[in-house]
Amino acid sequence: MAVSLQAYFQPLFSRIPGLKAVLISDRDGVTLQKVTATEGDTSAVEPLVVVTFAVAAEQIFKCGMGRMHTSAIYTDTTILLLLSCPPLVVTFVGSPSLNLGLLQQLVPSMKVALEPLCAAVEQEINL
């Protein structure tokens, strides 16, 4: 499955200017798959960021505001787009020039590509 995810996400780097890395994590921040444009640094994505996003998404739902699908974090040097795909969180790491609109247009097809991994992780959680 990791090979097919690698093959799915790798072409995004040429299609989406500014995209540097894609990390797929569980809701506890454990990285399950990492795909990078180059051997660049992904240290901007601490597990705590992923865990905080997962908890916030859950709390927003419990407050009756609906499901949180994405969240963007802007810093001086990096843009992070976090995608909720329970029980997974997909983190896109980009430069300040990352085109978030283009990336968000691809979210529905990304969720479909991640369905087998989501199901496998969900099954492991429920054991």
N, C-alpha and C positions, 0 to 999 in steps of 0.2 A: 504494500500500500504506500510506503514512503516513496518508492520510486515513482509511482503515478502522481503523487502530490508534488514531487520535485518537478516532474515533467509538466504538470499543470501550471505551477507558479513561475517557473523560470522564464517563459516568454513574456510575462508581465513587465519585466525590467526594461525590455526594449519598447513596449507599448505605452508605459506610463513614465514619463520623464520625472526624475527625482526620486523614484522608488529605489531604496537600498536593500531592504530585507523584508522577509515575511516570516513570522514566528507563530507556530501553532502550539498553544499551551493548554493544559487542563486548568480548571478553575482555581487550583492551588498554586499556579504559577510555574508548574513543571513543564519545561519545553519538550514537546514531543517531536517536533520537526522544525528545522530552520533552513530557509532557502535564502541565499544572499546573491546580490548582483556581482560582488567581488568578495574577497576575504576581508570585508570591511568590519568595522567595530559595531556591534549591536549592544554595547553596554548601556545605551540609553534606556533599554528595556530591562528594568529590574523586575524580578518576580513580584515584588510588592505592588508595582503599577498594575499588573494583570489581576492580582488578587483584589486590589481596591476596586478596580473596574467591575469585576464579577460580583462583589458584595454590593456595590452601588446599584448595579443593574437589578439585582434581586430585591433590594429595598425599594427601589422606585416602583417595581411591579407590585410589591406588597402594599404600597401606599395608594394603589388604585390608579396610577398614572399610565398604565400600559407597559408593554415591554420596551426596554431600551435596546436598540439594535446596534448603534455605533456611538463612539465618543472620540472626539479629536483633542489632542493635546499639542499645544504649540510651545516651543521653547526657542531660544535664540538660534540654535543650530539644527534643530530636529523637529519634525512633525511626526506624531504617532497617531494612527487611526486604529482604534480597537473595535473589533467586530465580535458581537456576542453570537455564538453558535453553540448553545448549551449542549453538552457540558464543556465545550471548548471556548477558548478566546483566541481569536486570530489578531495578531498585531502587525501592522504595516509600518515600517520605519522608513522615513523619507527625509530628504533635504527640505529646506524652507520653500523650495520651488515646487514641491510635490503638488500635483493637480488632484485635489481631494474629490472634486466632482466626477472626474473620469473614473477614479478608483471606486467611488460609491455606486456608479452605474454598473459595475461588475459584481457587486455584492450578491445579487440573487444567484448568479451562476456559480459563484464561489461556494455558497451554502450548499448547492446541489453537489458539487465536487467533494465537499467535506462530509456528506451524509454517512458514507460507510465508516469513516473514522469516528464520527460522533456516536454512531450506534455501537461500535466496538468499545469505546470508552464508557459509554452508559452501561453496557453489559458488565464491564469490569467493576464499576461502582456498585452495581446492584448485587454482586456476589456475596 
